[in-house]
Amino acid sequence: MDRFFGRRRNGKSGDDRRRNFAALVAAALLAAGCGDSSSPPANLTPPATSTTSATPAVEYKTGREVLDAMSRAYLSASTYADAGVLVLTYVEDGQEKREETPFSVAFERPGKIRLQAYEATVVGDGRKIYALHDRLSGYAIVRGAPPQLAPSDIYADAYVRASVLNTLAGAPPQMPLLLHPEFVADMCREVGEPKLIEPREAGGESCHRVQFSFPTGANDVMVYWVGEKSLVLRRIEFSVPSTSIEYLSESGKVTRASLAAEFVGAALNGRVDAKAFAVELPPDTKEVKRFDVPPRVVLGKPIAEFNITALDGGRQVSSRSLAGKVLVISLTDSVSEPCLRHLKALAAVHAKFKDNEKVRVLAVCLDDAQTTDDAVRQAIAEQELLLDVYRDAGGAAAGSLCAARRFPLPTALFVGADGRLQKLIDDDPNRLVDAPGMSAIVEALLAGQDLFAADLAAFEEGMMLEEGAVPAVPPAPKSEPQACRLVPLWTLSKLPADAGELSPGNVYTIASPNGDVRIFFIDGFQRVIELDGEGKVVANRNLRLPEGAVVAFLRTATDQEGKRYFALSKADEPGGQVFVYDDQWNQVLAFPADRSHPGIKDAQLADLDGDGALELVVSYVEGGGVQAAALDGALLWHDTSLREAFSVAAAPPDENGKRSLLCTHSLGTLAVIGPDGKRAKDAPVYNVQFIVGAELGRGKGPSYSAIGLESGGSYVFAGFSLTEGQKWAYPLPGQKGTLVEPIVAGRLLGDEPHWIVPAGDASIHFLAADGKLLDRFNYGSAITGLATAQIGGKNVLIVAGKKAVEAWSVEAK
């Protein structure tokens, strides 16, 4: 079951072609007051079978008429119940297999609910609402229930929501049908108008069949089976895309697959047994405010027994022969670039502890059985690595150690002297390059620290934070880059004639036509400091903001005449405004005038209509959509189709000089909005939150990248094409909880511009336009701003911390 319906180990789940619909179901629930949810139960009683009253069959001429009638039936129903399941059937190596996962709902107006989907369950008994999750047994979210249930009371947890959405079929549709009047209209607007196809029988009655065809092709369809008399949704058929069949085929050859939601016993207005809404939590259950990514089940437990053979003469070591030692066991291969980089760092750890009898560092190569020992020896020798290298060609030892058949490479396991697995790092292979970080873990284990206990305590503490709060991520130990050298240029920790301390935030640079560089950073959320290329203060500008107003990000652009404007604001500030200044820093606009909105998310300055004048574009949270205004404050247009707009970026101008806008939003797609405010077809890019476009190659046109949220709250940096979708992905360590602008484009290494990305653990990553890691290092303390510049012929990296701004020239080693 976990193989297909649960969280997939490579971070991918479902298929991009249907994420539009999966996100749409969530957005329908958000529109009615919330998000989405998932979780399996602790001793939950299933709903009793209920009955439904049938209405005379009506002849419908279109698929939309059928769905509208179904929607009216669900919205007017006092109760609903089913025993739904999502069923995957496939033929693997000639043998038919079947997998089922829960997909059920019981509901009683105004305030009782039981939803079970995949690994999640949400139950409301009219007094309290409970959320549970299979991967978090022993924990429960418990909240008070309002008199009348709203989706925001059911689907409040981000981890639950993500675990439901990131699956092939997405979220169950029963709840939006019961609670959201515009669900069918939204679905038709997003997917296209459906058509009626020949009726068939399901659930004991003849059913209308309504088919949606996704824009990707005639074979990518979804079919609703709706009872002709009952108007109950009996079944949904999903086509299974080729990428999902390929995933299934990783364990064996799959030749055919089908996927369907079967709403067994579905009934409206019947009697629902009260036990359906009952919850019996075990006495030791811990009540938390939100869920987070759970630790691996093998952590904190004794490692499994293993026996591996060394490359140099066939020596063998086993878990028993290494008992009592601190172990670093790295699972790698000898050919891939990430593994070779990791092996170099591992060699440094080995060199540091090789004379310590209490420590063993083992490199376990999992090259396939066709790769000979001599080939592995040669690969290690070519890298000039001094390591204890072992073979595990079948992967048996690795599989037992990780309690998993499949895992990414490299994976590092850290075992304490007591034989318990204390750390397992495999979600971000690039993080393993850091030798100082691995050495610090070894030293902590030698000192007898129980790292897993500390991590578990931090994990539980994080789950006690309110939804939306981000737990503090301790900075990774300071380290140096490997491919380049950082040469200090200057540090600014205090302003001239200013007794107060700096509190620097985001940093921005502008190259002047004469080759000079202007450096700006936001200080204390209230002023902007301008520096020259030598780090000397050019200006200290108090922004003269209204009382209580603050700013955290800056946008700048020039109009056709070369006049520069600056726009500043802060995300998620209820009633906040964007403040626009001219090149003399005179405020020309505070937008919007109406401050009753729930919060601004992003803003951009761009010439949208090609007339030479700049427009201000503002995106909002919680239904505010996207607005465009002239710099005199006149509203040009307002797109309200985006329920929560995260970030906006301007596309390159077309042949008429007009620009479209790219907008990430809560539906999980990348919306394209024309210069006139009319929404075009979404780009094939999904699950992104912050988007940036930049010219990363001469004559190659713009490159786009984005920060995206994975299931469980981890972040991924990805590059994509507006026509082809995602091209590559790079996992980022830690969680992003600061106000740092998450993506910077510049040139620090080599001759071509590239991406520079700060991560939540205060590491900085340099990636080429194709996603290849060029270098990385740990800053060692919290990062509040990041920028690049070309100063005096040098490639310069500028980083703001909590009390200072520093600049280094970046030189190749």
C-alpha positions, 0 to 999 in steps of 0.5 A: 500500500505504502508503495503507491498510495503513501509517501514515496521515498523519492519525494514524488507522488502521483502525476503532474497532469492530475495535480490540477484537479487534486489541488482544486479539491483542496482549494474548494475546501479552502474557499469554504474556509480551509484546506484539506486533510488526511489521517488514519484512526486510533480505534475508530468505529466505521460508519453504519450503512445508511440509506438514501431517498431516490428522486425520479430519474431526469433526462439530462442533456449535458454532463454539466447538468448532471453534476449541477444536480448532484451538487444540489443534492449533496448541498441540501443533504442533512447526512451522508455516509459511505465506506469508500475506498481507492482501488488500484489494480495492475498486472505485474509480471503477468499476475494481477494485483490489487491495492486498496486505501481508505477514501471514506466520509461520514457527515451529519450537519451541522457539526459531525464528520469522519473523513478517512483518506490514505493515511489520515483521519479527521473526526468531529463529534460536535464538541471536538475535532480530532486529526490522526495520521498513520505515520504519527501514531501516539500523537493527535491534534485535538481542537474545539468544534464550532456549532456549525462545521466549516472546512477550516475546522476539519482541514487545518493541518499542513502535514495532513493536507500535503499527505492527501494532496500528494497522491495519484487521485488527490483529495476525496471529493465528498467534502467539497460536494457537501460544503462548497457550492461552487465546487462543480463550477470551479472544477469545470473552469479548471479542467474544462466542460465535461461530456455525457457518455453511455450510462452503466450500472454501479452501486446497484443502480444505473448511473450517468457517466460524466467524463472530463478530458484533461488538456494533456490528451484524450487518454487522460480522463476522469469519469464520474458515475452518478446515480440516475435516481439517487444523484449520489456519486457512486464511482470515479475512474481515473486514467493511470498515466505512464509515469505512474506505471513506470513507478510501479514497474520499479519492482517488476514489469507492469503492463496494465493499471487502473485506478478508481474510487469506489464509494461503497454504500454511499447514501444521502439523508440516511441514518448514520450510526453515532459510532461513526463520530466516536474516537477512543484515543489510547491513554498515552496519546500526546495531544499536539497543535500540528503535525510535522515530518515524523522521525524514521521508525528505525531511529533510536533503536538497535541497528539490525545485524549485518555482515559485509566484506571489505574490498582489500582481501575479503576481510569481513566485519559485522554488527557484532564485531563492531559492537561498542564503537561509534559507527559512521556507515555510508551507503554509496556507489562508486560512480555517481557524482553525489556519491563521489563527492560524499566519499571525499568528505567521508575520507576526511572524517576517516582521517580525523578519527582513524587513530581512535579505537572507539570510532569506525568509518565504513563506506559500503558500496552498493554498486550492482552485482555486474560491477566487479570488485576491481572496478570499484577499487579502480574508481576509489583509487582514481579519487585517491580516497583513503577509506575502509571500503566494503561491498553490499552488491545485493543491498541486503545489509543496507536494506536491513539497516534502513528498514527499507528496500529502496533509499537514495544514495548517498545515505549516512547512518550514525550509530552510538556506542550502545548500538542504537541508530542515532542519525540517518541522513538521506533526504538531502544527499548534498548535505552529506558533503559537509565533513565538519558536520559529520565530524560534529555528529561523531564527536557528540556520540563519543561524548555520550550524547543521545542525539535521537532523544534530543531530536525527538524532543525538538520534534515534539516541541515543534508540534506544540507550535501553532499552525503556521509557526515555523520551529527554529532550525539550528544552523549547521556547523560553519564550513568552507566551500570546496570548489572555491575560496572566500576572501573577506572584503569588508564587514559592516556592523555599525553605521557612522554616527549611529549608536544603535546596533544594525538589524540587517535584512534582505540585501539587493544590488544594482549595477550602474551603467558606469560599472559601479555597484549600489548595495541596499539592505533593509535595516530594522524593518523601517529604513533602507541603507545604501552602500557602495562597493567598498561597504561604505555607507552612501545613505541612511534612508528613513522610509517615513512609514505610517505608524506600525508599518514595516517592510521586509522585501524590496523590488526595483525596476526602471521605466522606459526613460530609465527612471528607477522606482523602488517598492517595499512591503512585508508579506503576511501583514494584515492590512499592510501596504506596498510603498513605492518610492522614486529614484530620490526616495520620495514616496509616490504611492502607498497601495492599496488605500483600502487596508481591510485585506488579510495580507499582502504576499508579494509585489512587483514593478513591471511595464505590463502593457508596453507603454513605457510606464511601470505598473505595480502588481500585488498578490494577496493571501486568503482570497485577495487574488492579484491586482495591478495598479498605475503608480498614481494608485489607479486600479487597472485590474483585479484577478480574483480566481486565485484564492491565495497568491504566493508570489509573482514574476514578470515574463519577458516582453512579447513582440509588442513589449507586453508582459504576462505575469506568472503567479504561484498560488494555493491551487498548486499550479503556476497561473499565467495572467495576461497584461490585461489581467485575463488569466490564460492557461496555467503553465505545467508547473506544480507545487511551487511557492516562490518563483524567480526568472533570470537570464542565466545564459547569453542568448538562451532566454530566461531561466525560471526556478522556484521553491516548492513545498514537499509533503511534510514541510521540507522544501525543494529548489526546482528549475522549470520551463514554462512549456515543459514543466519541471526540469530538475529538483534539488532538496534544501536542508532545514525549513525556511522560517526567515524573511530571506529572499529565497533565490538569487541569480548571479555569477560567483563561479565560472563564466555563466550566471547561476542560482544562489540559494540560502537554506533553512539551516544557514547553508548556501548552495550554488547551482548551475542553470541545469540544477547541478550543484557547483558548491555549497557551504554552511554560514554557521549562523542565521542568514537574514539577507543574500546578494551577489555583485561584480565589484572591481572585476571580482565576483562578490558574495554579500551576506547579512546576518543578525548584526552585520553585513559581510562581503567576500570575493569568491575565487576558484581554488 
